[in-house]
Structures are given as C-alpha cells and as structure tokens.
Amino acid sequence: MAKIEVFTKFFCPYCTRAKALLDRKGVEYQEIDLTTDRAGFDAMVARAGGARTVPQIFIDGKHVGGSDDLAALDARGGLDPMLGLGRP
C-alpha cells in the first residue's frame, strides 16, 4: 500500500473532502494537523513547492496537490494506481 500524507488544518472543508475521498477508497493515510504547528507548515510549504493552502497531499513522497487536484487525479483514473488499488 502507498504511504499517504495529508496536511490539514482544523475546520477546513477542503481537507474534509480530500479525506472523505481517501476514506471511500479504503486506504490509510497519515493526517498531519498544522493548525498550531508553524514549523510543520513551513516544512509542508517547502515540500509542496511553495503551496500554502491545505490540504496538501503526498503519495509515496510525490506531491499530488490539494483537494481539487486529488479529485481530478481520481477522475482521470490516475489515483487508484498510485494508491496500489486494482492490481492483481
């Protein structure tokens, strides 16, 4: 299974949407709450190429982007292979 990291903040509807999609896929992910973690936020921005919004999602270390990016990847059929789903 893929290693999934989801950087979030409290009361973020986009974070909720991204996590719901991953939950529907039945995959486990690590949620990193940045609500009060400035150092963690700065580290996320560096890893995400300057993106300052949440969620920011990484699958096996690869930056996927935010909630809309995750949904678009799924709509194109690219998410399941990244998650290791649908393989024999």
VMD Tcl script that builds the backbone (N, CA, C; Angstrom):
set m [mol new atoms 264]
animate dup $m
set s [atomselect $m all]
$s set {name element resname resid chain x y z} {
  {N N MET 1 A 0.838 -1.182 0.000}
  {CA C MET 1 A 0.000 0.000 0.000}
  {C C MET 1 A 0.883 1.245 0.000}
  {N N ALA 2 A 0.360 2.282 -0.575}
  {CA C ALA 2 A 1.088 3.540 -0.676}
  {C C ALA 2 A 1.117 4.259 0.675}
  {N N LYS 3 A 2.164 5.054 0.862}
  {CA C LYS 3 A 2.244 5.921 2.038}
  {C C LYS 3 A 1.608 7.253 1.651}
  {N N ILE 4 A 0.543 7.615 2.369}
  {CA C ILE 4 A -0.216 8.822 2.047}
  {C C ILE 4 A -0.120 9.782 3.227}
  {N N GLU 5 A 0.270 11.021 2.923}
  {CA C GLU 5 A 0.324 12.074 3.929}
  {C C GLU 5 A -0.639 13.174 3.506}
  {N N VAL 6 A -1.477 13.609 4.456}
  {CA C VAL 6 A -2.440 14.676 4.192}
  {C C VAL 6 A -2.206 15.767 5.236}
  {N N PHE 7 A -1.730 16.909 4.783}
  {CA C PHE 7 A -1.505 18.046 5.659}
  {C C PHE 7 A -2.799 18.846 5.743}
  {N N THR 8 A -3.282 19.064 6.961}
  {CA C THR 8 A -4.588 19.684 7.171}
  {C C THR 8 A -4.514 20.795 8.209}
  {N N LYS 9 A -5.632 21.506 8.339}
  {CA C LYS 9 A -5.864 22.435 9.439}
  {C C LYS 9 A -7.289 22.220 9.931}
  {N N PHE 10 A -7.518 22.603 11.170}
  {CA C PHE 10 A -8.824 22.449 11.802}
  {C C PHE 10 A -9.884 23.206 11.007}
  {N N PHE 11 A -11.050 22.594 10.878}
  {CA C PHE 11 A -12.238 23.177 10.255}
  {C C PHE 11 A -11.974 23.615 8.817}
  {N N CYS 12 A -11.350 22.748 8.057}
  {CA C CYS 12 A -11.039 23.010 6.649}
  {C C CYS 12 A -11.936 22.114 5.786}
  {N N PRO 13 A -12.912 22.696 5.076}
  {CA C PRO 13 A -13.815 21.857 4.280}
  {C C PRO 13 A -13.105 21.128 3.140}
  {N N TYR 14 A -12.065 21.705 2.598}
  {CA C TYR 14 A -11.317 21.043 1.527}
  {C C TYR 14 A -10.558 19.838 2.069}
  {N N CYS 15 A -10.064 19.967 3.289}
  {CA C CYS 15 A -9.388 18.845 3.944}
  {C C CYS 15 A -10.376 17.705 4.172}
  {N N THR 16 A -11.566 18.060 4.636}
  {CA C THR 16 A -12.614 17.065 4.867}
  {C C THR 16 A -12.958 16.347 3.564}
  {N N ARG 17 A -13.059 17.090 2.482}
  {CA C ARG 17 A -13.395 16.500 1.187}
  {C C ARG 17 A -12.293 15.532 0.723}
  {N N ALA 18 A -11.041 15.936 0.856}
  {CA C ALA 18 A -9.930 15.070 0.428}
  {C C ALA 18 A -9.888 13.798 1.269}
  {N N LYS 19 A -10.054 13.934 2.576}
  {CA C LYS 19 A -10.027 12.756 3.451}
  {C C LYS 19 A -11.205 11.836 3.154}
  {N N ALA 20 A -12.359 12.408 2.833}
  {CA C ALA 20 A -13.527 11.584 2.501}
  {C C ALA 20 A -13.271 10.757 1.246}
  {N N LEU 21 A -12.614 11.337 0.256}
  {CA C LEU 21 A -12.281 10.587 -0.964}
  {C C LEU 21 A -11.343 9.438 -0.634}
  {N N LEU 22 A -10.334 9.707 0.167}
  {CA C LEU 22 A -9.401 8.638 0.547}
  {C C LEU 22 A -10.102 7.578 1.395}
  {N N ASP 23 A -11.015 8.006 2.257}
  {CA C ASP 23 A -11.786 7.049 3.064}
  {C C ASP 23 A -12.632 6.146 2.157}
  {N N ARG 24 A -13.256 6.730 1.130}
  {CA C ARG 24 A -14.063 5.929 0.196}
  {C C ARG 24 A -13.194 4.913 -0.539}
  {N N LYS 25 A -11.934 5.250 -0.755}
  {CA C LYS 25 A -11.010 4.317 -1.411}
  {C C LYS 25 A -10.572 3.212 -0.453}
  {N N GLY 26 A -10.804 3.406 0.834}
  {CA C GLY 26 A -10.452 2.396 1.825}
  {C C GLY 26 A -8.975 2.339 2.140}
  {N N VAL 27 A -8.278 3.455 1.955}
  {CA C VAL 27 A -6.844 3.477 2.215}
  {C C VAL 27 A -6.550 4.208 3.520}
  {N N GLU 28 A -5.446 3.834 4.122}
  {CA C GLU 28 A -4.996 4.505 5.335}
  {C C GLU 28 A -4.107 5.665 4.935}
  {N N TYR 29 A -4.165 6.724 5.723}
  {CA C TYR 29 A -3.324 7.886 5.471}
  {C C TYR 29 A -2.927 8.499 6.799}
  {N N GLN 30 A -1.848 9.228 6.751}
  {CA C GLN 30 A -1.376 9.951 7.929}
  {C C GLN 30 A -1.849 11.392 7.798}
  {N N GLU 31 A -2.618 11.839 8.759}
  {CA C GLU 31 A -3.070 13.230 8.779}
  {C C GLU 31 A -2.115 14.033 9.647}
  {N N ILE 32 A -1.573 15.099 9.094}
  {CA C ILE 32 A -0.673 15.973 9.830}
  {C C ILE 32 A -1.398 17.308 10.012}
  {N N ASP 33 A -1.843 17.565 11.238}
  {CA C ASP 33 A -2.604 18.778 11.543}
  {C C ASP 33 A -1.637 19.935 11.780}
  {N N LEU 34 A -1.752 20.956 10.948}
  {CA C LEU 34 A -0.855 22.103 11.021}
  {C C LEU 34 A -1.489 23.311 11.703}
  {N N THR 35 A -2.639 23.131 12.323}
  {CA C THR 35 A -3.378 24.252 12.899}
  {C C THR 35 A -2.496 25.122 13.787}
  {N N THR 36 A -1.700 24.509 14.633}
  {CA C THR 36 A -0.841 25.275 15.546}
  {C C THR 36 A 0.637 24.925 15.371}
  {N N ASP 37 A 0.981 24.359 14.237}
  {CA C ASP 37 A 2.352 23.881 14.008}
  {C C ASP 37 A 3.021 24.701 12.900}
  {N N ARG 38 A 3.605 25.839 13.266}
  {CA C ARG 38 A 4.225 26.728 12.270}
  {C C ARG 38 A 5.420 26.057 11.588}
  {N N ALA 39 A 6.232 25.343 12.330}
  {CA C ALA 39 A 7.386 24.668 11.730}
  {C C ALA 39 A 6.924 23.600 10.743}
  {N N GLY 40 A 5.884 22.863 11.105}
  {CA C GLY 40 A 5.327 21.866 10.200}
  {C C GLY 40 A 4.746 22.497 8.954}
  {N N PHE 41 A 4.092 23.649 9.118}
  {CA C PHE 41 A 3.538 24.375 7.978}
  {C C PHE 41 A 4.654 24.801 7.033}
  {N N ASP 42 A 5.717 25.362 7.588}
  {CA C ASP 42 A 6.847 25.790 6.759}
  {C C ASP 42 A 7.466 24.610 6.021}
  {N N ALA 43 A 7.564 23.464 6.677}
  {CA C ALA 43 A 8.106 22.261 6.039}
  {C C ALA 43 A 7.190 21.796 4.914}
  {N N MET 44 A 5.869 21.863 5.129}
  {CA C MET 44 A 4.917 21.480 4.084}
  {C C MET 44 A 5.065 22.397 2.876}
  {N N VAL 45 A 5.153 23.706 3.103}
  {CA C VAL 45 A 5.296 24.668 2.009}
  {C C VAL 45 A 6.545 24.349 1.188}
  {N N ALA 46 A 7.627 24.026 1.862}
  {CA C ALA 46 A 8.864 23.683 1.157}
  {C C ALA 46 A 8.687 22.419 0.322}
  {N N ARG 47 A 8.060 21.409 0.882}
  {CA C ARG 47 A 7.843 20.146 0.146}
  {C C ARG 47 A 6.860 20.309 -0.994}
  {N N ALA 48 A 5.900 21.227 -0.832}
  {CA C ALA 48 A 4.828 21.399 -1.809}
  {C C ALA 48 A 5.161 22.468 -2.857}
  {N N GLY 49 A 6.418 22.824 -2.968}
  {CA C GLY 49 A 6.821 23.776 -3.994}
  {C C GLY 49 A 6.247 25.168 -3.804}
  {N N GLY 50 A 6.028 25.553 -2.556}
  {CA C GLY 50 A 5.533 26.886 -2.262}
  {C C GLY 50 A 4.040 26.976 -2.008}
  {N N ALA 51 A 3.305 25.888 -2.203}
  {CA C ALA 51 A 1.860 25.896 -1.954}
  {C C ALA 51 A 1.608 26.136 -0.468}
  {N N ARG 52 A 0.725 27.088 -0.173}
  {CA C ARG 52 A 0.480 27.487 1.206}
  {C C ARG 52 A -0.917 27.137 1.696}
  {N N THR 53 A -1.706 26.492 0.856}
  {CA C THR 53 A -3.067 26.133 1.247}
  {C C THR 53 A -3.107 24.677 1.698}
  {N N VAL 54 A -4.136 24.353 2.455}
  {CA C VAL 54 A -4.357 22.966 2.857}
  {C C VAL 54 A -5.680 22.510 2.269}
  {N N PRO 55 A -5.801 21.226 2.016}
  {CA C PRO 55 A -4.801 20.202 2.271}
  {C C PRO 55 A -3.708 20.214 1.209}
  {N N GLN 56 A -2.591 19.660 1.563}
  {CA C GLN 56 A -1.558 19.287 0.605}
  {C C GLN 56 A -1.354 17.796 0.803}
  {N N ILE 57 A -1.372 17.062 -0.303}
  {CA C ILE 57 A -1.390 15.604 -0.248}
  {C C ILE 57 A -0.157 15.061 -0.956}
  {N N PHE 58 A 0.470 14.090 -0.305}
  {CA C PHE 58 A 1.643 13.414 -0.855}
  {C C PHE 58 A 1.372 11.916 -0.846}
  {N N ILE 59 A 1.668 11.271 -1.970}
  {CA C ILE 59 A 1.529 9.819 -2.064}
  {C C ILE 59 A 2.894 9.254 -2.418}
  {N N ASP 60 A 3.413 8.417 -1.534}
  {CA C ASP 60 A 4.763 7.870 -1.672}
  {C C ASP 60 A 5.775 8.978 -1.949}
  {N N GLY 61 A 5.617 10.089 -1.233}
  {CA C GLY 61 A 6.554 11.200 -1.335}
  {C C GLY 61 A 6.312 12.130 -2.503}
  {N N LYS 62 A 5.415 11.760 -3.412}
  {CA C LYS 62 A 5.127 12.595 -4.582}
  {C C LYS 62 A 4.006 13.570 -4.240}
  {N N HIS 63 A 4.239 14.844 -4.539}
  {CA C HIS 63 A 3.234 15.866 -4.257}
  {C C HIS 63 A 2.100 15.756 -5.263}
  {N N VAL 64 A 0.893 15.518 -4.760}
  {CA C VAL 64 A -0.301 15.409 -5.593}
  {C C VAL 64 A -0.976 16.768 -5.725}
  {N N GLY 65 A -0.952 17.557 -4.657}
  {CA C GLY 65 A -1.601 18.857 -4.645}
  {C C GLY 65 A -2.675 18.898 -3.588}
  {N N GLY 66 A -3.722 19.678 -3.864}
  {CA C GLY 66 A -4.799 19.856 -2.917}
  {C C GLY 66 A -5.992 18.964 -3.204}
  {N N SER 67 A -7.110 19.314 -2.609}
  {CA C SER 67 A -8.331 18.524 -2.727}
  {C C SER 67 A -8.814 18.425 -4.172}
  {N N ASP 68 A -8.852 19.549 -4.866}
  {CA C ASP 68 A -9.302 19.540 -6.262}
  {C C ASP 68 A -8.358 18.716 -7.135}
  {N N ASP 69 A -7.060 18.804 -6.857}
  {CA C ASP 69 A -6.078 18.027 -7.622}
  {C C ASP 69 A -6.275 16.535 -7.394}
  {N N LEU 70 A -6.545 16.157 -6.145}
  {CA C LEU 70 A -6.783 14.752 -5.819}
  {C C LEU 70 A -8.027 14.238 -6.541}
  {N N ALA 71 A -9.101 15.040 -6.524}
  {CA C ALA 71 A -10.342 14.645 -7.200}
  {C C ALA 71 A -10.133 14.543 -8.707}
  {N N ALA 72 A -9.380 15.472 -9.289}
  {CA C ALA 72 A -9.109 15.434 -10.727}
  {C C ALA 72 A -8.277 14.206 -11.084}
  {N N LEU 73 A -7.298 13.880 -10.255}
  {CA C LEU 73 A -6.482 12.692 -10.480}
  {C C LEU 73 A -7.351 11.444 -10.456}
  {N N ASP 74 A -8.288 11.398 -9.526}
  {CA C ASP 74 A -9.201 10.264 -9.442}
  {C C ASP 74 A -10.091 10.201 -10.683}
  {N N ALA 75 A -10.607 11.346 -11.121}
  {CA C ALA 75 A -11.489 11.384 -12.294}
  {C C ALA 75 A -10.768 10.921 -13.562}
  {N N ARG 76 A -9.469 11.172 -13.649}
  {CA C ARG 76 A -8.664 10.734 -14.805}
  {C C ARG 76 A -8.247 9.277 -14.702}
  {N N GLY 77 A -8.545 8.639 -13.567}
  {CA C GLY 77 A -8.170 7.244 -13.385}
  {C C GLY 77 A -6.744 7.058 -12.909}
  {N N GLY 78 A -6.107 8.130 -12.450}
  {CA C GLY 78 A -4.718 8.037 -12.021}
  {C C GLY 78 A -4.508 7.787 -10.546}
  {N N LEU 79 A -5.561 7.950 -9.757}
  {CA C LEU 79 A -5.388 7.814 -8.309}
  {C C LEU 79 A -5.250 6.361 -7.875}
  {N N ASP 80 A -6.121 5.495 -8.352}
  {CA C ASP 80 A -6.070 4.092 -7.925}
  {C C ASP 80 A -4.702 3.453 -8.148}
  {N N PRO 81 A -4.079 3.638 -9.315}
  {CA C PRO 81 A -2.744 3.059 -9.490}
  {C C PRO 81 A -1.717 3.612 -8.493}
  {N N MET 82 A -1.801 4.912 -8.183}
  {CA C MET 82 A -0.878 5.492 -7.208}
  {C C MET 82 A -1.087 4.904 -5.820}
  {N N LEU 83 A -2.337 4.571 -5.526}
  {CA C LEU 83 A -2.669 4.025 -4.207}
  {C C LEU 83 A -2.408 2.515 -4.133}
  {N N GLY 84 A -2.118 1.913 -5.263}
  {CA C GLY 84 A -1.891 0.475 -5.280}
  {C C GLY 84 A -3.190 -0.321 -5.318}
  {N N LEU 85 A -4.259 0.320 -5.783}
  {CA C LEU 85 A -5.565 -0.348 -5.853}
  {C C LEU 85 A -5.777 -0.913 -7.244}
  {N N GLY 86 A -6.492 -1.995 -7.313}
  {CA C GLY 86 A -6.850 -2.585 -8.611}
  {C C GLY 86 A -5.768 -3.405 -9.249}
  {N N ARG 87 A -4.711 -3.679 -8.505}
  {CA C ARG 87 A -3.645 -4.529 -9.037}
  {C C ARG 87 A -3.940 -5.982 -8.653}
  {N N PRO 88 A -3.603 -6.901 -9.541}
  {CA C PRO 88 A -3.844 -8.319 -9.215}
  {C C PRO 88 A -2.968 -8.814 -8.084}
}
mol reanalyze $m
mol bondsrecalc $m
mol representation Tube
mol addrep $m
